[in-house]
Amino acid sequence: MEWRNWWLIGIYGPHEDDEKLNFLQELHDLRALCNGPFLIARDFNLIYQAMNKKNANLNTALMGHFGHFLDDVEVKEIQGRKYTWFSE
């Protein structure tokens, strides 16, 4: 049997908006170091689609940055639940 190496990146993204762009850049830089397949697991604390949020309080600039990041590093979403966290 031939084993293939792959990377697992476990993350929990920052809550503060002013830290999120730096966080995405760090992940982008980390991805560049990973040769081969990779999986990013846990919580980005970001969304890229309005349908991923229950209310209408959206930061469209951050959504755009996150969408570009996902495209750039060629990430595909695997998600079982529509909302993973909710507070009233």
DARA-V279020 format. One line per field, one symbol per residue. psi: psi as a letter, one per 30 degrees, with the letter a starting at -180 (. if undefined). burial: 1 if it has 16 or more other ideal C-beta (glycine too) atoms within 10 Angstrom, else 0. A space follows every 10 residues. Layout:
# DARA-V279020
psi = ???
burial = ???
This chain:
# DARA-V279020
psi = kkkkklkkjk ljllekeffe eeeeeeeeee effjkallkk kbjfhllfke fgkelgikjf eeeeeeeeee eeghkkkjkf kekfkkk.
burial = 0000000000 0010000001 0011001000 1000000001 0001110100 0000000000 0110110011 0010000000 00000000
